[in-house]
Amino acid sequence: MRRVAEFARRLTLLDFVLIGVGGSIGSGIFRTPSQVAAALPSPGWMLTAWALGGAMTLAGALSFAELGAAMPRAGGQYVWLSEAYGGLVGFLHGWAYFVVVVSGAIAALAIVFAEYVGYFVPLGPVGTKVVALAALAVLAAVNVVGVRVAALVGDLLTVAKLAALALIVVVALWKGGGAHAASPAAAALAEGGASSVAGGVAAGVGAGGVGLIAGLGAAMVGVLWSYGGWQHASFAAGEAKRPQRDVPRAMVVATAIVTAAYLLANLAYLRLLPVGAIVASSHVASDAVEVALGRAGGAVVAAAIATSALGTAGIFTLTAPRIYWAMAERGLFFRGVVVVHARWRTPVRAILLQTAWAAVLVLAWGTFEALIGYVLFVDWIFFGLTGAAVFVLRRRQGAPAAYRVPGYPLVPAGFVLASLWILASTLWGHPVQAVAGGVLLAAGVPVYALWKRG
């Protein structure tokens, strides 16, 4: 292996759109609707939360697009934060992504994949971990042998997950409206969720507008976990054929597609299941289709969820190692990570290092909930900082010629304020996880000092 000046520029606009879509649509839309319904039991407010999440994500994509057009380099968000605030903030972003955000998300998605393999082949706790580790190894191998192969696999899995969501919508249009009312399974689920719905309504009415804002904030934690991942299109900008044009467009188009898909999916859930059943279900997609089509329909959706989780984990395995490569190039990560394979033109050591740490997290934690507990709070710290970087870099460098965020300064300012709201909501609703994530992030400061001195 040898170090090369640049990655091979082989990715097209379609590749980047599918990276953005596939990075967002993972397991969230199939898991978090129950959390949103419990916080906001009115169907209108549930759909409002998902639409608001789409608007926030679009504001972020528009802001990121300006930065991506001005600095279309491998590493994306890490490069922009380093340019705006200096090496420490950029390093902390990469540190957080390696230790918590991306490695933890990959581990969690591998476990979700294994859980849904268990839908067809019974697996115990040990078997679930073995399948998850095998999935990590396969994804690493695919990404090592070349970005074109990895992108093709990611594209196919992204198309498959969009097809699965389309199937749910079609089933809702075909069977929805009356199917759930006559279904004993849906009635049982609804009975289990009725107390949660009643409690949510009482809390919202009793607290008035404050209760509604708090409920919306709690709902947005699940909503934005589901929307997260679109920014991964920026990490592989160094491998785009036309980075200044394709990367900004891809992030905006991807967020629009994901927003439409999520709104349609939630409309489908509401047509197939009463709100109480959605609250009670931790696997709302498969439950909704099973109510309409029986066990066979649930099996199809379970396979789609497994495919979706695997595809998103594969996209993260493709994109995030470019952050560690960019850090190593600046002397702020393990020196060997800067090596790019002479034949495959991929950052092999960065991929293997991330995969190894994700495997450690699978073995150490082993559950989806434990792995994602810290992710959202830390991730949105850097979302807010990146939105603010638009102002910092415009003041320092002027507006870029390639792309300027529309609605400036309202769009990036709105995204920054939304980030602060999500941080406050996460800290209020999940204080242990938020504080633990903050502590782990702060631990990167002395690590940075050691690397900088070395």
C-alpha positions in Angstrom: 0.0 0.0 0.0 1.1 3.6 -0.6 -0.2 7.0 0.1 -1.7 8.8 -2.9 -2.6 12.5 -3.2 -6.3 12.0 -4.0 -8.9 9.3 -4.0 -10.2 8.1 -7.3 -13.1 10.3 -8.5 -15.7 7.8 -9.5 -18.9 8.8 -7.7 -21.8 10.4 -9.6 -24.7 12.6 -8.6 -27.0 9.5 -8.4 -24.4 7.8 -6.1 -24.4 10.8 -3.7 -28.2 11.1 -3.7 -28.5 7.4 -2.8 -25.8 7.8 -0.1 -27.8 10.6 1.4 -31.1 8.7 1.2 -29.6 5.4 2.3 -27.8 7.1 5.2 -31.1 8.5 6.5 -33.4 5.6 5.9 -32.1 2.9 8.2 -34.0 1.4 11.2 -35.5 4.7 12.6 -38.6 5.0 10.5 -39.4 1.4 11.4 -38.8 1.8 15.1 -39.4 5.4 16.3 -43.0 6.1 15.3 -44.2 4.6 18.5 -42.0 7.1 20.5 -43.4 10.0 18.4 -47.0 8.8 18.9 -46.6 8.4 22.7 -45.3 12.0 22.9 -47.9 13.5 20.5 -50.9 11.1 20.3 -52.9 13.3 17.9 -52.3 12.1 14.3 -52.2 15.7 13.1 -49.4 16.6 15.6 -47.6 13.3 14.7 -47.5 14.3 11.1 -46.5 17.8 12.0 -43.5 16.5 13.9 -42.3 14.5 10.9 -42.9 17.5 8.6 -41.0 19.7 11.0 -38.1 17.2 11.0 -38.0 17.3 7.3 -37.9 21.1 7.3 -35.1 21.2 9.8 -33.2 18.6 7.8 -33.7 20.6 4.6 -32.4 23.8 6.3 -29.3 21.8 7.4 -28.8 20.4 3.9 -29.0 23.8 2.3 -26.5 25.2 4.8 -24.2 22.2 4.4 -24.4 22.5 0.6 -22.8 26.0 0.7 -19.9 24.6 2.7 -19.6 21.6 0.5 -19.5 23.7 -2.7 -16.8 25.9 -1.1 -14.7 23.0 0.2 -15.5 19.8 -1.7 -12.8 17.7 0.0 -12.7 14.2 1.6 -13.9 14.5 5.2 -16.7 16.9 4.6 -18.0 18.2 7.9 -14.6 17.6 9.6 -12.9 19.9 7.0 -15.5 22.6 7.3 -15.4 22.7 11.2 -11.6 22.7 11.1 -11.5 25.7 8.7 -14.2 27.6 10.7 -13.1 27.0 14.3 -9.6 25.5 14.2 -8.1 22.1 14.6 -9.5 21.3 18.0 -13.2 21.5 17.0 -12.5 19.6 13.8 -10.7 16.9 15.8 -13.5 16.6 18.4 -16.0 16.0 15.5 -13.9 13.2 14.1 -13.2 11.8 17.6 -16.9 11.8 18.4 -17.7 10.1 15.1 -15.2 7.4 15.7 -15.8 6.7 19.4 -19.6 7.3 19.6 -21.6 8.5 16.6 -20.7 6.4 13.6 -19.1 3.4 15.2 -22.0 3.2 17.6 -24.6 3.6 14.8 -22.9 0.9 12.7 -22.9 -1.5 15.7 -26.5 -0.7 16.4 -27.6 -1.3 12.8 -25.7 -4.6 12.6 -27.6 -5.7 15.7 -30.9 -4.7 14.1 -29.9 -6.7 11.0 -29.2 -9.7 13.2 -32.4 -9.3 15.1 -34.5 -9.5 11.9 -32.5 -12.4 10.6 -33.7 -14.0 13.9 -37.3 -13.5 12.6 -36.6 -16.3 10.1 -33.9 -18.3 11.9 -34.1 -18.4 15.7 -31.0 -16.8 17.3 -30.1 -16.5 20.9 -28.1 -13.5 22.3 -24.9 -15.2 21.3 -26.1 -16.0 17.8 -27.4 -12.4 17.4 -23.9 -11.1 18.2 -22.2 -13.6 15.8 -24.5 -12.6 12.9 -23.9 -8.9 13.7 -20.1 -9.4 13.7 -20.3 -11.3 10.4 -22.3 -8.5 8.9 -19.6 -6.0 9.9 -16.9 -8.2 8.4 -18.8 -8.4 5.1 -19.4 -4.7 4.9 -15.8 -4.0 5.6 -14.6 -6.3 2.9 -17.0 -4.8 0.3 -15.8 -1.3 1.2 -12.1 -2.3 1.1 -12.1 -3.6 -2.4 -13.2 -0.4 -4.0 -15.5 2.6 -3.7 -17.3 1.7 -6.9 -18.3 -1.7 -5.6 -19.3 -0.3 -2.2 -21.4 2.4 -3.8 -23.1 -0.1 -6.1 -24.0 -2.3 -3.2 -25.2 0.7 -1.2 -27.3 1.9 -4.2 -29.0 -1.5 -4.6 -29.8 -1.7 -0.9 -31.1 1.9 -0.9 -33.4 1.1 -3.8 -34.6 -2.0 -1.9 -35.5 0.0 1.2 -37.4 2.6 -0.8 -39.3 -0.2 -2.5 -40.2 -1.6 0.9 -41.5 1.8 2.1 -43.5 2.0 -1.2 -44.9 -1.4 -0.5 -46.2 -0.2 2.9 -47.8 2.8 1.3 -49.5 0.7 -1.4 -50.8 -1.8 1.2 -52.2 1.1 3.2 -54.0 2.5 0.2 -55.3 -1.0 -0.7 -56.2 -2.3 2.8 -56.2 0.7 5.0 -59.1 2.5 6.5 -61.1 -0.4 7.7 -58.6 -3.2 8.1 -57.3 -2.2 11.5 -60.8 -1.8 13.0 -61.7 -5.4 12.3 -58.3 -6.9 13.2 -57.9 -8.7 16.6 -54.2 -8.2 16.4 -54.5 -4.4 15.9 -57.1 -4.3 18.7 -54.8 -6.0 21.1 -52.0 -3.6 20.2 -54.3 -0.7 20.6 -55.4 -1.8 24.0 -51.8 -2.1 25.1 -51.1 1.5 24.0 -54.3 3.1 25.2 -52.9 4.1 28.6 -49.9 5.8 27.0 -52.1 7.7 24.7 -54.4 8.8 27.5 -51.4 9.8 29.6 -49.9 11.9 26.8 -53.2 13.7 26.1 -53.7 14.4 29.8 -50.2 15.8 30.2 -50.5 18.0 27.1 -53.9 19.4 28.2 -52.8 19.9 31.8 -49.7 21.8 30.9 -51.1 23.7 28.0 -48.7 25.2 25.5 -45.7 24.3 27.6 -46.7 20.6 27.6 -47.2 20.7 23.9 -43.7 22.2 23.3 -42.2 19.6 25.7 -44.0 16.8 23.9 -42.9 18.0 20.5 -39.3 18.2 21.8 -39.5 14.6 23.0 -41.0 13.5 19.7 -38.3 15.3 17.7 -35.6 13.1 19.4 -37.0 10.1 17.6 -37.9 12.0 14.4 -34.3 13.4 14.0 -32.7 10.1 14.8 -34.7 8.8 11.8 -33.7 11.7 9.6 -30.0 11.6 10.6 -27.4 10.4 8.1 -28.0 12.6 5.0 -24.8 14.5 5.8 -22.7 11.4 4.9 -22.9 12.4 1.3 -20.4 15.2 2.1 -17.8 12.9 3.6 -16.9 11.2 0.3 -16.7 14.6 -1.6 -13.1 13.8 -2.5 -14.3 10.9 -4.7 -17.0 12.9 -6.6 -16.6 13.3 -10.4 -18.0 16.9 -10.1 -17.9 17.7 -6.3 -18.9 21.4 -6.4 -22.1 20.6 -8.4 -23.0 17.1 -7.3 -22.5 17.1 -3.5 -24.7 20.1 -2.7 -27.4 19.0 -5.0 -27.3 15.5 -3.7 -27.8 16.5 0.0 -30.8 18.7 -0.9 -32.4 16.1 -3.2 -31.8 13.3 -0.7 -33.5 15.2 2.2 -36.5 16.0 0.0 -36.9 12.3 -0.9 -36.5 11.2 2.7 -39.1 13.7 3.9 -41.7 12.6 1.3 -41.0 8.9 2.2 -41.4 9.5 5.9 -44.6 11.4 5.6 -46.1 8.8 3.3 -44.9 6.0 5.6 -46.5 7.6 8.7 -49.8 8.2 6.8 -49.7 4.5 5.9 -49.2 3.5 9.5 -52.2 5.7 10.6 -54.4 4.1 7.9 -53.5 0.5 9.0 -53.3 1.0 12.8 -55.0 3.1 15.4 -52.8 5.5 17.4 -52.8 3.2 20.5 -51.5 0.3 18.4 -48.7 2.5 17.0 -47.7 3.5 20.6 -47.6 -0.1 21.7 -45.6 -1.4 18.7 -41.8 -1.3 18.7 -41.9 -2.7 15.1 -44.7 -0.6 13.6 -44.0 -1.4 10.0 -44.1 -5.1 10.2 -47.1 -5.0 12.6 -49.0 -2.7 10.2 -48.4 -4.9 7.2 -49.1 -8.1 9.2 -52.5 -6.7 10.2 -53.3 -6.1 6.5 -51.7 -9.2 4.9 -51.0 -11.7 7.6 -47.8 -13.4 8.6 -46.4 -13.5 5.1 -46.7 -9.7 4.8 -44.9 -9.2 8.1 -42.1 -11.5 6.9 -41.6 -9.4 3.8 -41.3 -6.2 5.9 -39.0 -7.9 8.4 -36.7 -8.8 5.5 -36.9 -5.2 4.2 -35.9 -3.8 7.7 -32.9 -6.2 7.8 -31.9 -5.0 4.3 -32.4 -1.4 5.3 -30.3 -1.6 8.4 -27.5 -3.4 6.5 -27.6 -0.9 3.7 -27.3 2.1 6.1 -24.4 0.4 8.0 -22.7 -0.1 4.7 -23.0 3.5 3.7 -21.5 4.6 7.1 -18.7 2.1 6.5 -18.1 3.8 3.1 -18.2 7.4 4.2 -17.0 7.9 7.7 -13.4 6.5 7.3 -12.8 9.5 5.0 -13.1 11.7 8.1 -10.4 9.7 9.9 -8.2 9.8 6.7 -8.5 13.6 6.7 -7.6 13.8 10.4 -4.6 11.5 9.9 -3.5 13.6 6.9 -3.2 16.6 9.3 -1.3 14.5 11.9 -4.3 14.2 14.3 -5.1 10.5 14.1 -3.1 7.2 13.8 -0.5 7.8 11.2 -1.1 4.7 9.3 -4.7 5.7 8.6 -3.5 8.1 6.0 -2.4 5.2 3.7 -4.6 4.7 0.7 -4.4 1.3 -1.0 -2.5 1.5 -4.3 -4.8 -0.8 -6.2 -8.3 -0.3 -4.6 -7.7 3.4 -3.9 -9.6 3.1 -0.5 -8.5 4.0 3.0 -8.2 0.4 4.1 -6.8 0.9 7.5 -9.4 3.5 8.4 -12.2 1.1 7.4 -10.7 -1.8 9.3 -10.1 0.4 12.4 -13.7 1.6 12.5 -15.0 -1.9 11.9 -12.9 -3.3 14.7 -14.2 -0.6 17.2 -17.8 -1.2 16.1 -17.2 -5.0 16.8 -16.0 -4.1 20.3 -19.2 -2.1 20.8 -21.3 -5.0 19.6 -19.6 -7.3 22.1 -19.7 -4.8 25.0 -23.3 -3.5 24.7 -25.2 -5.8 22.4 -28.5 -3.9 22.3 -29.8 -1.3 19.9 -31.1 1.0 22.7 -27.8 1.0 24.7 -25.7 1.8 21.6 -27.8 4.8 20.4 -28.3 6.4 23.8 -25.4 8.8 23.4 -25.4 9.4 19.7 -28.0 12.1 19.2 -26.9 14.7 21.7 -23.3 14.7 20.5 -24.2 14.6 16.9 -26.4 17.7 17.2 -23.7 19.7 18.9 -21.7 19.5 15.6 -24.8 20.0 13.5 -25.3 23.4 15.2 -21.6 24.3 14.9 -21.6 23.4 11.2 -24.7 25.6 10.6 -23.0 28.5 12.4 -19.8 27.9 10.3 -21.7 29.3 7.3 -21.7 32.7 9.1 -18.1 32.3 10.2 -16.7 31.4 6.8 -18.7 34.1 4.9 -17.4 36.7 7.2 -13.9 35.5 6.7 -13.9 34.4 3.1 -17.0 36.0 1.5 -19.9 34.1 -0.1 -18.7 31.3 -2.4 -19.4 31.6 -6.1 -20.3 27.9 -6.7 -23.4 27.8 -4.4 -25.0 30.1 -1.8 -27.6 29.0 0.6 -31.0 30.4 -0.3 -32.8 32.5 2.3 -29.5 33.5 4.0 -29.2 34.4 6.9 -32.6 33.0 8.0 -32.1 29.4 6.8 -28.8 28.7 8.6 -29.8 30.8 11.6 -33.0 28.7 11.9 -31.0 25.5 11.7 -28.7 26.7 14.5 -31.7 27.6 16.7 -33.3 24.2 15.9 -30.1 22.5 17.0 -30.1 24.3 20.3 -33.7 23.2 20.8 -32.9 19.6 20.1 -29.9 19.7 22.5 -32.1 21.1 25.2 -34.8 18.5 24.6 -32.3 15.7 24.6 -30.7 16.9 27.8 -34.1 17.2 29.4 -35.4 13.9 28.3 -32.3 11.8 28.4 -29.9 13.5 30.9 -27.8 10.4 31.7 -27.0 9.7 28.0 -26.5 13.3 27.1 -24.1 13.9 30.0 -22.2 10.7 29.3 -21.9 11.7 25.6 -20.6 15.1 26.7 -18.1 13.6 29.0 -16.8 11.3 26.3 -16.6 14.2 23.9 -14.6 16.3 26.4 -12.2 13.4 26.8 -11.1 14.1 23.3 -9.5 17.4 24.4 -6.5 15.8 26.2 -6.2 13.3 23.4 -6.0 16.1 20.9 -3.3 17.7 23.0 -1.2 14.5 23.0 -1.6 14.0 19.2 -0.8 17.7 18.5 2.4 17.5 20.7 3.4 14.2 19.1 
